[in-house]
């Protein structure tokens, strides 16, 4: 558990790192501005740093006691920044190098979960166009095609037939990482925020779109968020426990968010874990925290507390 802090001065000077160079840059900037405003409002000596492609340089221009990392996607969420901060001996929020790298890679995350006996949908790696027909034979349709190292559903497409699978593969292959097709799970979608190893109330997501894609997450007004999620107490507790196991399996620390599906037979399927979730007005962690009685500024404060090592 993290150290509880009552005095803002105990945090020292805090760099709120935002932006980065990945496809989620604009989302990160929006998250970062909200985090910075919340910390400043609580009296924390917080400095907003849009680091762009230069992740470390701005940190060397002044003395910072710790970093609140809110850079989504590659560069900031995949262990690269975490390794640099470790070398600079600057404490930071969120998971360490190993967990960040694993969680950013959806394929490696699934392998970890399988090794731990945790449920995740079947998939096939797509390394070339020659893998498409064998994939269709193995998984059937529909499937969802994903670039393994992107977040916010960027580059993802649902395919109903072989031609759509070809198109989806072409889209995902543009992101310079491995591509895989995952068996489609028909059911309800949930997300579980975890704060300092404690799961928050579940949110059930509902969208008229084919799936909870980038537009559904950040642009659409038709997405519905159900919190309370509609499950009974025991059912919700079981999914919270599963999300906690999923985080611990990968080594997630501080905070994170697990996305999962529950099929028509009430079987849960883990989809992915996010180690630097969004903190925008459409984001799910603040929504879950609010349902638990934690205001946004308190949530940000508690995340920052996780950057302090227990004595």
N, C-alpha and C positions, 0 to 999 in steps of 0.2 A: 504494500500500500504506500501511497505517496505521503510526503510530509505536508501537514496542514499549515498554511501560512496565514497570519492575521494582519501582517504589516506589509504594505506594498513595497517598502524600501528593501525588504528581505530578498526580493527578486533581483535587485540591482538593475542594471541597464539591460533592457530586453530588445533584441532585434527581431522584428516580425518580418520573416522572409516570405515574399510573395512573388508571383509572376512566373519566373522561369522561362523555359523555351519550348515546353511541350505543347501538345494540341489543346491542353486544358488551361492555357495561360490566362485567358480572360476570366474564367471561373475562379482561378486562384487569386487574381487581383481583387475580384469582388469579395471573396472570402477574407482576404488579407485586410482589406479596408474595414470590414466589420469587426474583425478580431482586434485590430489596432485601436479602433474607436472604443471598444469595450474595455480594453486594458487601460487606456488613457483615462477613461471615465472613472476607473477605480483607483486612480492615482499612481499607476505603474509608469515608470520611466521607460516608455516603449517608443521605439523608432521604426517607422514603416520603411522597409527596403525592398524596392522592386529590383530584383537582381538580374533579370533578363537572362542572357546566356552565360553571364559571368556570375557563377554561384558564390564564389568565395571572396573575390576582390573587395566588394563593399564591406565585408566583415573585417578586413584588414585595415580599413581607413580610420577606424575608431575602436575603442575598447568596449566590448559587450560581455556581460556576465552570463547570458544564456540566449538561446534562440527559440522563438515560437515558429516552428516550421509549418507553413500553410501553402507550400508549393505542391500542387497536384501533378501527378503524372511523372513521366521519365525525367531524370535529373534531380528531382526533389523528393520523390516518393519511392525510389527504387534502390536506395542504399548508397548512391553516389554522394549526395550531400551529407548523408549520415557519416560516411567514411571520412570526408573532409573535416567535419566537425569533431569527430573523434581525434583526428590528427592534430587539430588545433586546440584540443582539450576544452571545447566550449560545450556545456550541457545543452540539451535540446529536448523538445517535446516529441512524443511519439516513439515508434519502434526503432530498434537498432539496425545495424547494417544488414545482418542476416535476414531478419524478419521482413524488413522493407524490400529487400531484393526478392525474396520468395513470394511475398504477397503481390508484388507488382507483376509477377509472371504467373498468369492464371494456370498454365499447364503444370508448372512445378508445385503450385499450391494444391492442385487436384491430386497429384502424385503423393504429396505429403498426407493429405486427407485419406486417400485410399490405404496408405500404409498404416494409418492409425485406425482403420476400420470405420471411418466416417463416410456418410453417403454423399456422392456427387454424381451427376448424370454421366452416362457413357459418352465417349468422344472419339474422334479420329483426327490424327494430325494430317494436315494438308500441306505437303511439301512441293507439289507440282500438280498440273492439270491431270496427270495420270492417276492421282489419288482420288479424284472426284467420284468416279463410278464405283470403286470399291467402298468408298465412304457411304454412298447411297445404298448399296447392298447391305452394309453392316448396320447402319442406323435407321434406314428408312427415312420418310419425310413426315412432317417438317423437321428441319434442323435449324440451329442458329449458328452462324459463322462469326468467329471472333479473332481479331488480332490479339495475341497472347499478352502483349505488354502495353495496352492502352487502357485508359479509364474512361468514365463517364459515357460508356456505351459507344465510344467513338469507333467507327469502322465496322460496327456490327450490323448484320442483316439476317433476316429470316428467309429461308429458302423452302419452297413447296415442291420443287421438282428439280431435275438435273440442270436445266437451263438456268434457273434462278440460283442454283448452287454455283455454277460457273461464274455468274455475275457477282455473287456474294464473295467468292474467293478472290476475284479480281479487285474488289473494293478493299478487302482486308489486307491483301498482299501489298498495298501501297504504303503500309506503315512500318516497313523495315523491321519486322519481327516475325516469329513463327505464327502460323495461322492454324486454327483447328475448327472443326465442326462439332457441335454438341447436340445430343439428342434433345428434342423439344419436350419440355415438361408442361403438360396442360394442368393448370391448377391455380392456386392463389400465390401471390408474391408478397413476401414479407422482408423487412429489414430490421436488424437488431444492432443498436448502438451499444458499445461497451466502453465504459468509462472507468479507468483504474481497476480493471478486472471485474467490474460489476455490470451486468447487462441492464439496460434501460427498457422501458416498455416497448413492445413491438409496434411497428407501423405496418399496416397492410396497404399495398399500393394498387391503385386501380386506374387503368388508362384505356381509352378507346383505340389507341394505336396498337400496332401488331405486338409491340413489347415496350418496356419502359426504356425508351431510347433517349438520345441527347435532348431532343426537342421536348419530350415528355418531362424530362428532369428539370430543364432550365427555361423553357420558353412557353410551353402550353399552359393554358388556363383550364384545360379539361381533365388534367390529372387529379385524382382524388386520393387523399391520404386519410386513412382510418386509424385513429388512435384515441380511445381503445380500439384494438385490432379486431374485436369480435370473437376471439377465442375464449374458451373457459380458462379458469385459473391454472389448472394442471397442464392443459395443452400449451398455454403460453410459457409456463415455467419450463416445460420440456424443451421448447425451441430456444429459450434463453440459455438453458444448460448446454444445448448442442452448439450454439454460437460461441459460448465461452470455451468449449472444448476446441472448436475450430480455430479460435484465436490462439489458444495456448499451444496447439499443435504446430502452428507456424512460428510462434514466438512473439506474437504481437504484445506490445507494452504501451502503457499510457492511455491510449484511446484507439478506437477503430470502429468499423461498421461491417457487419456480415450480412450479405444478401442471400436469401434462400427461397425456395419454392416448396409448396406442399401440394402434392398431386391429389387426384380424385379419391385415392385409397388412403388419404391422410398420411402418406409417406413424405418425410422431408428430404430435400435435396439441396446441398450446399452449392452455391454458385461462385461466390468470390468473397474476399475480405479486402477492405480498403483501410490503409493505415494512415492516410491523411484525407479524411472525408471532407466534403464541402461544408462551408459555414456561411452560405448565402441565405437569402430570404426564402429560397425554395429547398433548402437543405434539410436532410432527415435527422441528423444528430441533434441540432437545436430543437427540432420538433419533438423528438423523443424525450429530451431533457426537460422541456416545458411540461410534458405530461407527467414527469416525475417530480415536478415542483421546482425545477432548477432553471432560473432565468438565464438569458443568454450571457450576460456579463459574468454571472457566477460559473456557468459552464466553461467559459474561456479562462477564468481564474483557476478553476480546478484542473483544466488541462495543463496550464502553465505549472501548477504545483507538481505535476508528474516529472518535470525536468529536474527536480531536486532529489538527489539520492537519499534514501533513509540513512540516518546516522547509525 
